[in-house]
Each structure stands twice: as C-alpha cells, then as structure tokens.
Amino acid sequence: MNLDFTLDKFRELCAVISNSGYEVLTIRKFIKSVKKPDYFIIIRHDIDENISLALKMAEIEKEYGIHSTYYVRMVNSVFNPAIIKRIAEMGHEIGYHYEVIDKAKGDKRKAIKIFKKELAMLREVCDVDTICMHGNPRTHWDNKSLWNDYDFKDYGIIGEAYLSIDFKNVLYLSDTGRSWRIKYKIKDVPNSVYGRDILEKIRTTNDVIELIEQKKVDRIYMLIHPRWADNLGEWLKEFVWQNIKNIMKVRIFKNKTME
C-alpha cells in the first residue's frame, strides 16, 4: 500500500533512519549517556491499544538494526507478558506508560499506590527503569503532575520521557492523531517546542523522511504509536476513527482556551 501510516511506510522510514548516519537511541540510553552523539534520533513508541502491531513494528526495527523504546500501557489489550518479553528480547527497551492520575480521578495518594502496583507487575516481565505518561485528551488531569508530590527516582526510575529531556534544542516529532501536524497535539507535548518553523511544514511521513535524509536538524525525538496499518481495512478504520478524534481534540482545546 502506497499510503501513509502503514507498516510499509514504517519500513521505508526505518530504512532511511538506518542509512542516515544518525545514531538511534532509546530513552534509557539517552538519559544514561554522558556525551551525546552529534546526530541522534530518539525513537519512542507508546502502546496505547494494540500490542500485536507493536510487535510487528519491533520486528521491522530489528531488521534494520534499530533499538527503540516501547512504553506499555497497563490495560488488558496491551499488557501481554509473552509479547512484551519478545519485544524486549529483540533488544528494545520496555517502559511503563502510566495513567495513574486518570485512574485515581485526581487523588494522588491513590495514584501512587496504583503506580507502584502496576510498575511491579511490569517488572515481573522485564527490567523497567524509565516511564512515560499517557495523555488522555478526554480528561482534565495531567498524569505528569504526580511528580509534583513524589519523586520517581524513589521507585528505581531513572527518567520520565517528557520530564527528563531538555527539549529546547531537540526537535519533537509526534504521530499522535495519525498526523505529524502539531495542531493535533494537546497533552503529549514537551514544555518547550524547538523548531516550530520546521514542524509547521511537516504533514506526512514523507516530510519526516526528507527531514532525516537532508539532515535539516541534528537532534530528533520521535513518538510513533503502534497504529500503522498493515492492510487496507485497518487503514480505513483507523483513518475514520482518528479523524473523528482529531476534530474532538481541536474542539476540546478551543473550549479550554476560552475558559
């Protein structure tokens, strides 16, 4: 399929990254690195719903010698220990995609208990030392706010995918909403946005590929969700659903700015 946001297009993206001269980093490797490479791409995957597609992406990355970070959301459709182990065995990092403030409906004391319980469950499957919040546009809570009252380092965590990276000089690319356009990002955005003039011009994965091929920037952070389809039926279903969600998100954002 010569369509965007398909596994065929993801394979094309991986091939370009593999031959680009950029060093690919996991979140863990970036945080632990004392000296950062001159050119690097951090690749992060938030597994919100489909663990099977995450496995397919992990296998494609392995073919191209790419190791990335997969953040596991603790819901039934994602928490599959056997598949998580397979992804980890390929050399990818597994992290915890927490949404405990949402689950506790804003009660932080309850939220930290959920955090410890779910983290322990995931650590029974593999090593976990980085985390990333899940951003639900339908709730008004920010899951990162848990760390205003607690310290994730007390739980053996070395870093959080938003809070532990200085985005002032790292270009943040996200496919949230099945689009690279910045207008559809509400919660999953860093505090500072570097390269807004570049981001405004990026619409498609081909634009991202061109950005990498021409080395327009030297530091890139990519969020890619395992929602890229491997058949036309899945592509159409995701296309319709994501467009509906994007319309809803824009309306939610407008309502918040008017409050």
N, C-alpha and C positions, 0 to 999 in steps of 0.2 A: 504493500500500500504506500503510495507516494503522498501520504498525509502527515500532518504534524501530530505530535503527541501519540505516536505509535512506537512499538518496540523496534520496528525497522529504522525509524528516525533516531531512536535512542542509540541503536547500534552505530549509526552514522556519526552521532555526536561522540560516542566513546572512541571510535576510530580516529577522529580528529584530535581529541584530547590526548590519546596515546602517542600520536606523532607530532604533537605541538611543541615539545620542549618544556612545557610546564611540568612541575613536579606535583603529583596528586597527593593530597594529604587528607587523612581522617581528622576528625575533631580532636581526638586524643593526641595524635602525632603533632598537630599544630600547637596545642597547648603545652606539650612537653618539650617542643623544640626550642632550644636556647637561641640558636641562629636560624632565622627563617630563610628559605630559598629566595633567590632573586625573582623567580617567576613560579607562582604556585596557584593551584586550584584546589580549594576545599570542596569536597562533594558530600552532601548530606541528604539522606532520604528519610522522610517522616512517613512511617507506615500507619496510616490512619484507618484503613479499611481492608486492604487486600494483601495478605501475606504471600499468596501464591504469585502475584505479579512482582512482589519484592524479590522473591526467589529467582524469577526469570531475569530481572534486572541484575541481580548479583551474579548470575551465571554469565551474562553478557559482559559485565565488567571484568570478570575473571579472565575471559578470553583475551581481553586487551591489556591484561596486567594491571588493572585498576583496583585499588582497595579504597572503599569508601565507608561512610558511617550510616548505619541503619538504626533509626530510633523506633522502638517498639511501643506502641500504644497498648495499654492493658485492657483490652476488650476481647470478647470471645472470637471475633473474626480475625484477630491479629495474633493473639497470644497462643501460638502453636509451637511448643518446645522443640519438636522434631525439626521443623523447618528453620526455626531460629538457629539451632545448632548447625544445620547445614550451611547457612549463610556465614556463620562465624568461622566454620572450618575452611571456608574459601579465603580467609584472611581479612574479611571485613570486620569492622568494629560494630558491636551491638551496644546501643544506649537505651536509656529509659525515656519514653515520650510521655511525660507526666501531665495530668489534667486534674490534680487533686483539689485545687480551689473550686473548680467547677463541680466536682463530685461532692464536695463538702458544703456546697452552696454558700461559700464565703467564710465558713468557720475554719480559721487557720489551725486551731488546736486539733480539730478533727482531720484537717487536711494533712498535717504532718504525720499522723498515725497511718493514714491511707498510703502516704508516700513511703514510709518505712516498710509497710506490709507488701506493697507491690514491688518495691525495689528488691526485697528479699526473695520474692517469687521469681523475678527475672534472674537474679544472681544464682539461683539453683540451676539455671540453664547454662549460663556462661558468665564470664567476667564483665562487670559493668562499672565504669568509673566516670562516665560523662552522661549528662542529661540534657533534655530539651523540652521546653514547654509546648503543649498543644494549644493552639489558638482557635477557640470556637467563636465565630462571629455572632452566634445567636445568644451568647451570654454576655453580661457586662463585667465579669470578673477577668482579671489578668493573672494567669497561673504563676507568672514570674514573681508576683508580689509576695509569694510565700517567703522569699528570701530577704524580705524587709524585716522579718521577725526571726528567721532562723538562718543558719549557715550550712549550706550543702556540704561543705568540707567535713563537717562533723559526722557525715554518713559515708565517708570514703569516696566522695565525689571530687574530682579534680577540676571540673569545669562545667559550665552551662553554655549551650550552643549560641545563645544570644548575649548573655551577661559577661562571658569570659573572653570575648573577642572585641578588639577595638576596630570598629567599622569606619573610622574616619578616613582610612586610606585603603579599604578593601571593598571592591565592587560586589554588592549583594544582588544576586540573581535568583528569582523565585518563580516557579511554575504554578504557584497557588492559583486556583481558579481556572486551571488549564490554559493559562495565559502567562506570558512573561511581562505583561504590561503592569506597571507599578500601581495603576489606579485600582486594581482588584485586591491589593494587599491592605488588610486592616490591622490584624494583631501580629501576624508573623513578619514583622519588620524590625530592623535594628533602630536604636535611638537616633543614630546619625546616618544620613544617606550620602554616600560618596558617589560621585559620577552621575548625578541626576541628569545631566545633559545627554550622557550616553544611554541611560536607562530609558529616557523618553523616546529614543529611536528604536528600541528593541521591541519587536512584536512577535517574532516567530523563532523557532529553534534554528532556522537557517541564519537568522540575525546573530544568534549566540555563536553559532559555528564560525561565522565571518569574524566576529569579535576575537575569537580564540586564534583562528588562522592568521589574522593580521597582527596579533599581539597588541591590541589597542590599549590594554591595561596589563599591569604585571601581577596584580593580586586579585583573585576572583574567589568568591564564595557562592556555591550553587546549592540551592534547595530543589530537589527533584522528588516529587511524590510518585509512588508506585501506582499510577493510574493510567499509564500509557498503554493503549490497547494493542492486542495482537491479532484482532480480526475486526472486520467492518461493523459487525453487530455491536461489539463492545464499544467501538469508536463512536458510533451514532448515539448509543445510550449515554455515554459519558459526555458527549458534546451537548446534548439537550439538557441534561441534569446540571452540568457546570454552568451553562449559560443562564439557567434559572437562578442558581445560587449567586452568580455574579451580579445579576440585577438586584437580588435581595440585599447583597452586601453593600452595594452602592447606596441603596435606599437607607439602610441602617446607618451607614457613615454620615449621610446627609442629615438624618434625624438627630444624630449625636452632636453634630456641629451646630445645630440650631437650638439645642437645649441650653 
